[in-house]
Amino acid sequence: MKRICVFCGSSQGSRPEYAAAAEELGRELVRRNTGLVYGGGNVGLMGIIADAVLRAGGDVQGVIPEHIIAREVGHNGLTRLHVVRSMHERKALMADLSDAFIAMPGGFGTLEEFCEVLTWSQLGLHAKPCGILNVRGFYSSLLAMLDHAVEERFLKPENRALVLARESPVELLAALEEWRPTKIEKWLDRETRGTNP
């Protein structure tokens, strides 16, 4: 994997472990000679992971919309900062530049970006691994909800397995490297489509 896209918060969160995990993930990316793609900000976990990769001598590609860079939160020290016109262009370019995706702790934006690339994987629009860095159980409730969606037959077990979740950067990066895509039919009940359950 040449580059991994990391979605994460523009805040540092309430626990020091979140920032520590961002720094560790940044260092581990460089150790594996893997570049970082991220949202281009200099604040929160976004700034922390970018700075960690840069300090270790790694490559950082940021992608940021014009309306956000106007708020003066763009990172000026990156290997390359791509300035785009919209959030849609941002997400498309981040996906194109990346060979895998990681969600760290974050809010609505992090969840939305990760769920979109995960949906693209489910639909067969890309064959890139998608992982969650579950720092201090931050995503445990979300993972439980995905298991519930399987139980309630809104999600196939094979599609649930597209979400690789680990507690440490080393374990997660190893899981992303070992992942191999499989062809999965999205629809649970294709033969009964259009009928009442």
C-alpha positions as CSV (number, residue, x, y, z in Angstrom):
1,M,0.0,0.0,0.0
2,K,1.5,3.3,-1.1
3,R,-0.9,5.6,0.8
4,I,-3.6,5.2,3.4
5,C,-6.4,7.7,3.9
6,V,-7.1,8.5,7.6
7,F,-10.4,10.1,8.6
8,C,-10.3,11.6,12.0
9,G,-11.5,14.5,14.2
10,S,-10.7,18.2,13.8
11,S,-10.7,18.1,17.6
12,Q,-8.3,16.2,19.9
13,G,-11.1,14.7,21.9
14,S,-11.2,14.4,25.7
15,R,-8.6,11.7,26.2
16,P,-4.8,11.9,25.7
17,E,-4.9,8.4,24.3
18,Y,-6.6,9.7,21.1
19,A,-3.7,12.0,20.3
20,A,-1.2,9.3,21.3
21,A,-2.8,6.9,18.9
22,A,-2.7,9.5,16.1
23,E,1.0,10.0,16.7
24,E,1.7,6.2,16.9
25,L,-0.2,5.6,13.6
26,G,1.7,8.4,11.9
27,R,5.1,6.9,13.0
28,E,4.0,3.4,12.0
29,L,2.9,4.6,8.5
30,V,6.4,6.0,7.9
31,R,8.0,2.8,9.3
32,R,6.1,0.8,6.7
33,N,7.0,3.4,4.0
34,T,3.4,4.3,3.5
35,G,2.2,7.8,2.9
36,L,-0.7,9.6,4.6
37,V,-3.8,11.0,2.8
38,Y,-6.1,13.1,5.0
39,G,-8.3,16.1,5.1
40,G,-5.6,18.7,5.0
41,G,-6.2,20.4,8.4
42,N,-3.7,21.6,11.0
43,V,-6.1,21.2,14.0
44,G,-7.2,18.3,16.2
45,L,-6.2,14.7,15.4
46,M,-5.8,15.7,11.8
47,G,-3.0,18.0,12.6
48,I,-1.4,15.6,15.1
49,I,-1.2,12.7,12.6
50,A,0.1,14.9,9.8
51,D,2.8,16.4,12.0
52,A,3.8,12.9,13.2
53,V,4.3,11.6,9.7
54,L,6.2,14.8,8.6
55,R,8.5,14.6,11.7
56,A,9.3,11.0,10.8
57,G,10.2,12.0,7.2
58,G,7.0,10.6,5.6
59,D,4.8,11.8,2.7
60,V,1.6,13.6,3.5
61,Q,-1.1,14.5,1.0
62,G,-3.8,16.8,2.3
63,V,-7.1,17.4,0.5
64,I,-9.1,20.4,1.6
65,P,-12.1,22.4,0.2
66,E,-11.7,26.2,-0.5
67,H,-14.4,27.1,2.1
68,I,-12.5,25.3,4.8
69,I,-9.1,26.6,3.9
70,A,-10.6,30.1,4.1
71,R,-11.0,29.5,7.8
72,E,-7.2,29.3,8.1
73,V,-7.1,25.7,9.3
74,G,-5.2,24.3,6.3
75,H,-1.8,22.7,7.0
76,N,0.9,24.7,5.3
77,G,3.8,22.2,5.8
78,L,2.5,19.2,3.9
79,T,4.2,17.4,1.1
80,R,1.3,18.5,-1.0
81,L,-2.0,20.2,-0.2
82,H,-4.7,19.8,-2.8
83,V,-7.3,22.6,-2.6
84,V,-10.6,21.6,-4.2
85,R,-14.0,23.3,-4.7
86,S,-16.3,21.0,-2.7
87,M,-16.7,18.3,-0.1
88,H,-17.7,15.9,-2.9
89,E,-14.4,16.6,-4.8
90,R,-12.5,16.2,-1.6
91,K,-13.8,12.8,-0.9
92,A,-13.4,11.6,-4.5
93,L,-9.8,12.7,-4.6
94,M,-8.9,11.3,-1.2
95,A,-10.3,7.9,-2.4
96,D,-8.4,8.1,-5.6
97,L,-5.1,8.9,-3.9
98,S,-5.5,6.0,-1.4
99,D,-5.0,2.3,-1.2
100,A,-6.9,1.8,2.1
101,F,-9.0,3.7,4.6
102,I,-8.8,4.1,8.4
103,A,-11.3,5.8,10.7
104,M,-9.9,7.2,14.0
105,P,-12.1,8.8,16.6
106,G,-14.0,11.8,15.2
107,G,-17.5,13.2,14.7
108,F,-20.1,13.4,11.9
109,G,-17.5,14.1,9.2
110,T,-15.3,11.2,10.1
111,L,-18.3,8.8,10.3
112,E,-19.8,10.1,7.0
113,E,-16.5,9.8,5.1
114,F,-15.8,6.3,6.4
115,C,-19.3,5.0,5.8
116,E,-19.2,6.3,2.2
117,V,-16.0,4.5,1.3
118,L,-17.4,1.4,3.1
119,T,-20.6,1.6,1.1
120,W,-18.5,1.9,-2.1
121,S,-16.7,-1.3,-1.1
122,Q,-20.0,-3.1,-0.5
123,L,-21.2,-2.0,-3.9
124,G,-18.0,-3.2,-5.6
125,L,-16.9,0.3,-6.6
126,H,-13.4,-0.2,-5.1
127,A,-11.5,-3.1,-3.6
128,K,-9.6,-1.3,-0.9
129,P,-9.6,-2.4,2.8
130,C,-11.5,-0.3,5.4
131,G,-10.4,-0.3,9.0
132,I,-11.4,1.3,12.3
133,L,-8.8,2.2,14.9
134,N,-10.9,1.5,18.0
135,V,-9.0,3.6,20.5
136,R,-10.2,3.0,24.1
137,G,-13.4,1.4,22.7
138,F,-14.4,4.6,21.0
139,Y,-16.2,2.7,18.2
140,S,-17.4,-0.3,20.2
141,S,-21.0,0.9,20.2
142,L,-20.9,1.4,16.4
143,L,-19.4,-2.1,15.9
144,A,-22.2,-3.5,18.1
145,M,-24.8,-1.7,16.0
146,L,-23.3,-3.3,12.8
147,D,-23.6,-6.7,14.5
148,H,-27.2,-5.9,15.3
149,A,-27.8,-4.9,11.7
150,V,-26.6,-8.4,10.7
151,E,-29.0,-10.0,13.3
152,E,-31.9,-7.9,11.9
153,R,-31.0,-8.9,8.3
154,F,-30.1,-5.4,7.1
155,L,-26.5,-6.4,6.6
156,K,-24.9,-9.6,5.3
157,P,-22.2,-11.1,7.5
158,E,-19.8,-10.9,4.5
159,N,-20.4,-7.2,4.3
160,R,-20.0,-6.7,8.0
161,A,-16.6,-8.3,7.6
162,L,-15.6,-5.4,5.4
163,V,-15.0,-3.4,8.6
164,L,-11.7,-4.4,10.1
165,A,-11.4,-3.1,13.6
166,R,-8.3,-3.2,15.9
167,E,-7.2,-1.4,19.0
168,S,-3.6,-0.6,18.0
169,P,-2.1,0.9,14.8
170,V,0.3,-2.0,14.3
171,E,-2.5,-4.6,14.5
172,L,-4.8,-2.5,12.2
173,L,-2.2,-1.9,9.6
174,A,-1.3,-5.6,9.6
175,A,-5.0,-6.5,9.1
176,L,-5.3,-4.0,6.2
177,E,-2.3,-5.5,4.5
178,E,-3.6,-9.1,4.9
179,W,-7.1,-8.3,3.7
180,R,-8.2,-9.7,0.3
181,P,-11.4,-8.6,-1.5
182,T,-14.2,-11.1,-2.2
183,K,-17.1,-10.7,-4.5
184,I,-20.3,-10.4,-2.5
185,E,-23.9,-10.0,-3.6
186,K,-25.2,-6.9,-1.8
187,W,-28.9,-7.8,-1.6
188,L,-29.9,-10.2,1.2
189,D,-33.2,-11.3,-0.4
190,R,-32.9,-10.7,-4.1
191,E,-35.3,-13.5,-5.0
192,T,-38.0,-12.0,-2.8
193,R,-37.5,-8.4,-3.8
194,G,-40.8,-6.5,-4.0
195,T,-42.6,-8.8,-1.7
196,N,-43.5,-8.2,2.0
197,P,-41.4,-10.1,4.5
